[in-house]
Structure formats: C-alpha cells, structure tokens
Amino acid sequence: MTSAGPAIPARDYRRGWPLGPKGWVLRGAVGFLVGGFLLPLTCRASAPAVAPKKVANPLELRISLEASSVTEPRPARVKLEFKNIGDQTLWLYHPVRRAGPGSRLSNAGDASSLKVNLTPAGNRRAQSRPGASGVVSAIGVPHPKLFRVPPGGEASEDVLLHLSPARAESQGMRNPLWGAYQLSVIYRARFSNQADILKETGLKLWNGKIGSNTVPVTLAASGGQGSIKGAVANSISQPLPNSIVTLATAHEDPLDETRTDAGGNFAFRNLPWGLYWAFARQRSRRTENLVYRHAVLSAAAPTARLELMLIPKPAYNAKRLMRKPVLLRAVGGSGQPLSGVRIEALFANGRVVETIEGLTGPDGTLALGLIPGRNIITLRRPGCRSKVRLANVSYGAGVDGFEFHFACRKK
C-alpha cells in the first residue's frame, strides 16, 4: 500500500530531464540560436521505464504419474516437477511428508508437506466421502536435504502416494468407489526461522503453498481380504501414540503408511495373501529407533496381529543419527560471495565421528545435512590459509543457516 506525499516537480532523476504529460520524458530542447536565427528541434517523447512485474508466487508445480492405473494396495509413483519463474534462487526442502485433510504445519514440524486431492470422476462426487490418501515415506530415519532452484531453473522429486478410494454410503455400509478419479496435490512449506536465515545468509527458503495440475488416474481393487493389526509400545508396555508405521512388501518396498492412535494401535486392511513387513518409528527421536516384524497372510490365516516395542538404543553409527539441512555461505572481506570454497564439517560426540564436505557454488553457498549439535567447520581455498569456525546446529525440525567471512591470507 502506498500513501501520497507532498507534490514535487516531475523529473526523471536518472538523467535530470523534466517529465511531460503522463510521465513521458521529453528529450531535447525546443530550439537553439545559430547566427541570430532560432532553429527548431524535434521533441522525442519516450515512455517511462516500467518496473519488472513482481511474481506473486515464484514457484510452479506439475505432477505426472508413472502409471495411470493403480491396484490396491500398491502406491502410485508420482513425479513432482518444480519450476522457478521468479528472479531469485529458491531452496526447497526434501523429502515431502504426508499432510492429512485440514492439517497444518506447526513450529515443531517446519518442513514441506503434500496434501492429496483425489476426486471421483463424473457425478459420483456428491454421494461419497474422500479416502485417506497421502505420502508414503521411506523406511528408516529420514535424512532431509535442501536443493537449489535458480531463476528459470527446474527440479524434480519422486514420491510414493497411497491412493485410498472414496466411500459411498449404502444401507449403513461405506463401500469403496473404484474406477476413474482426478488427482492433484497441494505442496506446502513452512519455516519459522525464515527471517533469521535471510538475515544471516541472505538466502531465501521457499515458504507458502502451491497447487498442481490435475491428472486422471484409475483405482482398482485387488480383491484382498487380509488384514494386519497391532500396537506400538515402549519397553514398559506404555502405548506410543502418533508413531509412524509403514507397511512394506516381502522385498521391503513401502506400500502404505499410518499413524498410531491414542492407544498406540494401527491397522492395514484389504491385503492380498502374502508376506508383509511392518516398520515402526517415532518422528521426534534424534536417533533411528526402528523396530520391524513380519506377517504372512493366507486363506487359512487371513488376519495377523503384531506387537511392536520401541526400545531406545545408543547410536554408534552416524547413519543412525537424525540430520538437519544447513545452509553454509562463504563471503570475502567485503561481503562478496566466494565460490569454490571447500567446507568441511566435523561432528564428534564420543561415540560417533563423521566428516562431511562440499564446495560452495557461484553464490558462495553450500547445503549440507549435518548432525545437530557442535560441528567444527573448516574452510579451505587454494593458495589461502584454512580457517576454522564453529556451527552449533540446533535440534528439531527445520533448517539452519550460517555465514562465514573468509578473507584470504596467503600461505
């Protein structure tokens, strides 16, 4: 919103010329004297410079399906294709996670999420209720990352979506509606410390939400009649609500994902006969706390119950520790970005030692997945003395950012 100020003479302050009607610049004078005669000059009017159009949302999203038909309980393989139509580099968070109907990202859940919109085709929409569709996460502790999308650039991410059919009320029963659907998604990202990162590093994390295009998909029933139920508890048999339980095939390919209820219970239904794995973990833990059991379903044993007990274990392997995406930026003595700086991050806590490194890009920036806690940062550049700094990566979800000044001192 702009407010009117005091009236001032209209001038083009780029060149000091007066402005004509409607802000047009009048270039040249009316005339000049030669030998006592006034010779006229033609006045040429040019339109004022137009400011670049500001893009409301610099991110575009399109989706595509690997296969247009999906048979339950197999998930759909979907490609998310992002394009930056703005004039600034954007950083996107990977991986996306499930967002249910009406869900919101809290401060503790700073990340990116995907909400699935699955609508029955034709006139079946009014007589049905939507199913619980969503992202199926990878098994094990997540290792989130950031990826860069420059202006005009593109990036893609492959995700698994469990597509649950809508259900129609009929004689007190809710029967699944199989057949043709329209699929679209809403991609969201929220980072509560976005302002701090921008102030510290000058880098912009993309925040907001964007809808995708719509693609047709057909859902088919497998005819499965099996089910797996169970509960997740700790070592003293206390239920663990909101634990993540992933159902996988005999080859450990993810099929579906759910959360335990207040009593720690979970269930998967309409499964064909065969062997399945169930993996349980808690999102809030700093280390991998994964437990798994298998079940075999058959006509003789159509149901199975699994009791999954999560017992905290100390981590002696860096791969079992949670990571946090961190933006690291190297700048020179006058604040200019430094490309080609090798940044090494060393983490050591007495049980785990890990070194991870990378090179800064043209904007002096490098994104690394670091273990929360005290990280010793070493900056190296050919012909310069190395520089050691400290980065205290905070615990919890989200992204951290650090800027390091590196004035080259010759070796």
N, C-alpha and C positions, 0 to 999 in steps of 0.2 A: 504494500500500500504506500502511495506517495502523497505528500502534502504540498500545497502551493506555497512558494516563498515570495519574497519581495520582487517586484518587476524590475528587470535589468535589461539593458540593450541587448538585442540578439546578436551574437557574434559566433563565428566559427573559430574557436580558440586554438585549433590546430594550425591555422595559417594567419589568423588575425583579420580575416575578411568579414565585412558585415553580411548579415543574413537577409535575404529578400523575403517576399511573401511566402508563408507556409514553410519557413525554414530553409529555403533554397539558397545556395551560396552563389553570390554574384561575383564572378571572376572578371577582372579587367576594370578600367576606368571608363568614364563617359567619353573622354577625348583628351587631346593634348595639343599644345601650340607649336606650330612649325612655321617660321617666317611670318608670324603675326596672324596666321590662319588657324582656326580650330578644326582639327581633323577628327571626325567621329570614329569611335571604335565599337565593334560589335560586342555586346554583353552576352556571355555564355552562361546559362544557368545549369547547374548540376544538382542532382538530388543529394540530400544529406546521407551520410553513411548510415546503414541500417545495422543495428546491433545483432549479433548472431542469435538465432532463435534458441531459447532455452528449452531443453528437452525435459518434460515433466518426470518421466521415468526412463533412465538411460539403458535399461535392460529389457531385452525381448526374449521370449521363451517359446520354443516349438517342441512338440513331442512327436515321436514316431514309435511304432510297435514292430518288434521283430517278427511277430506272427499275429494275424488279425483274428485268430480263433484260439481260445484258451479253455482247456478242460480242467475242471476242479480235481485235485487241489493244487495243480501246477500254477505257479505265479506267472504273470505277464512280464516280459522283458521289455523295458521302455528306455528309450534314449532321450535325455533332456539336452536340448541344443540351445545354448545361450549366445546372444549377440549384444555387444556393447555399441549402442547407437549414440552415446554421448561423446564428450570431448575430454574425459578424464579416465585414467586407468581405474578399473574396479577390481576388487578382490572378493572372491566367492568362497564360501565355506563348504567343505566336503567332509563327510557324506551327509546327505539329507536324511532326515528321520521321519518317522510316522507322526502325523498330526490328525487326530480324530475330529469329528464334527464339533465345531464350536470351541476347539481347543485353542489356547493361547500360549505363547512362549513367555515364561517368567524370567526374572533376572537370573535364577539358577540354571535356566535352560537356554542361555544365549547360544544360538546355533542357527541352522537352517532346517526347515521342515517342508513337507509336501502333503498337501491335502488333496485327496482324490475325489473327484466328482464323477459318479457313474450313474447315468440316467437311462432307463429303459427307452428304447426307440418306439415310435408310434404312440398310440393312445393308452399305453399301459401305465404311464407315469402316475396318473391321478389315483389309481387304485392300488398303489404299492408303497412300501416303506423301504428306504435305502439300506443296503447291507453295510457291514463294517469293513470297508476296503482300506488299504494303507500300504506303506513301505515295509518290506521285509529286510531287516538289517543283516549285515554279515555276521557270522558266528564268531564269538570271542570278543576280546577287549577292542573297542574302536580306536583307531589311530587317525584322528581328524587332520585335515590339511587345508591349506589355502591355495587357490590357483588364481593366476593373474589373467585378466581380460583387458587388453589395451583398447583404446578407441578404435572402433571399426573391427575389432577382433572377435573371434568366436571361440567357444569352449563347449565341451560336452561331458555328460556324466551318465553312466548306465545304472539303472536302478531296477530292482525287482518289486513288483506290485502284486499283492494278493487282492484279487478282484472278487468280492462277495456279491452274489446276485441280490436284487431287491426281493422282497417277500410280500405276497398278497394275502389279505385276509379272506378265508373261505371256510365257513362252517366252524368258526372258532379255531381254525388252524392257519398258520402262516407258511404258505407254500412258496418255495423259491421260483422266481421267474427266469427261466433260461431263454437264451436267444440273443437278439440284437440289442446293443447298447451304444451310447455315445460317451466317450471317455475324455476328460480334460483334467488338469491339475492346477492347483494354486501353489506357487513357490513363495515361501516367506523366509526372511532372515531378520534377526534382531540381535543387536549387540549393545548392551547398556553402557559400555565404555567407549563407544564410537568417538565421542567428542575428545576423550583423553588420548586415544590413539592418533586422531587427526592433529591434535595439538603437539604431541610428542614427535611424530614422524612425518606429518604432512600427508599421510596415506589415507585413502578412503575405502572403508568396508562398505559393501552394498547393504543397505537396510531397506526394508519395505516388503511389498508383496506384488506379485505379477501373475496374471493368468496365462494359460497356454491356449493353443488352438484345440479344436475338438477332432477326435479321430474315432471311426467306427470300430467296434470290437464285438465278437460273438462269444458268449459264455455257454459252455456245455457241461452237463453233469457227467460224472464218471460212473455213477451207479454204486459208489462205495457205501457200505453200511457199517464200517468200523468206526470206533471212537477211542481216543486216548484222554484220560482224565488224570488229575494228580494234584499235588500241592508242593509248595516250596517253603522250607522252614530253615531255621538256623540250628546250631549244634545242640541247643536245649529245647528243640521242638517248638519254638515260637514261630508262628506264621510270618512270612515276609511278603507283605503286600507290595504291589507295584513293581515286582520283579519281572524281568523280561524273559519270556520262554519262547524259544524258537523250535519249530518242528522241521526236521530235515529228512531226506531220503536215506536209504541204506548207504549211499555214497556221500552223505553229509552235504547234499545240495539243499539250501534253505527252501522251504515250501510256504510257511506261514509264521506269523509272529503274534503273540498276545501278551497281555499284562495280567498278573495275578490280582485277584480281588482282595477285599479286606481280610479274608481268611486265608490268603495265600494260595487259593485254588485256581486252576486253569483247566481248559478243555479244548480238544480239537475233534471235530465230527465229520461225518460223511467221507471217511477214508477208505480207499480200496485195500484189499488184502495185501500184506507185505510187511517188511521190516522198516521201522521208523526210529529216528533218534530225536530225543527232546533235550535241548540245552537250556540251562537257566543261569542267569547272572543278574547282578544288581548294578544299575547305572551309576549310582552315587559313589561306588567304591573307587579308590585310587589305583588299585591293582586288579589284575584279572582274577576274578573269583567265579570260575566257571565250573559247573557240575553237569554231567550228562548221563542219561540212561537210555536203553533201547527197549522197544516193544515190538512183538510180532503179532499181527492181526490175521485171523483166518476165519473160515466159516465155523470152525469148532471153537474159536476164541475171538469173537468179534469185538470185545472191549478189553482194555488194559488200563491199569492204574499204576502211576509212577510217583514215588515219594523222592523228591529231590532235596538234599540237605546241603546248604551252602556253608562251608567252614572256611573262615579266613586263613590264608596261608601266606607266609612271608615270601616276597619275590626275590629270587636270586638271578633272574634273567631280565634284562632291560625290555625285552619284547612283551613281558607280562605287566609292565607299568603303563598307566594311562599317559597319553600325550596331550599337549596343548599347542595349537598353531600359534607361532610367534613371528611377527614381522620385525626384521632387523634391517636398519638403514645406516649406511656409512656415508658420512659427509666430510668434506675437506675443511680447511681452516676458515674459509669464508662462507661455509654453509653449502657449497656446491655438492651435488651427489657424486659419489665415487663408484664407478663401475669396475668390475674385475677384482674386487677385494675378496680375498678368501677369508671366510669367517668360520672358525672352529668353536663348537660348543662342547664343553666337558662337564658331565654330570657324574658325581660320585657321592654315595651316601653310606659307605661302609660295607654294603652288600652288593651293590650294582655300580659298575663303572661303564660309562659309554661316551664315545666321542662321535659327533656328527658334524658335517661341514658342507659348505657350498660356496658359490661365487655370486656376488651381487650383480644385478642386471644394469642396464643403461641408466635407470633411475636410482641406482645405489641401493636397491632393495633386494632382500633375500627372505623367503619364507621357509621356516624350519618347524618340524614337530618336535618340541622339547619336553622333557620330563619336568613337571612342576617342582619347584624348589630352587636351590642355588646352582646356577650354571656359570662356569668360568668361560668368558668369551675372549678369543684371541683373534685379532685382525692382522692379516698379512697382505703385503703388496710388494711386487718385485722392486728391488732397489731401496726399500724402506725398512726401517726397524719395526718389528712387530709391536703391537700394542695389546695389553691385557685389560679387560674390563669385567664387570660383574653384572649378571642379569638375574634378578630374583623373579622367577616365573611364578605367578600366583596359582593357587589351587582352584579347582572349579571349572565350569564350562566357560566358553567364550574364547577370546583372542587377546593376546598381549602384544605390546609393541615397544621397541627400544631404538633410540638413535644414538650412534657413536660418532664422535668427532675424531678424525684421523688425519692429523697434519703430518705429512711425510718428513721424517728425519732420516737422512741418508745413513746407510750402514758404514 
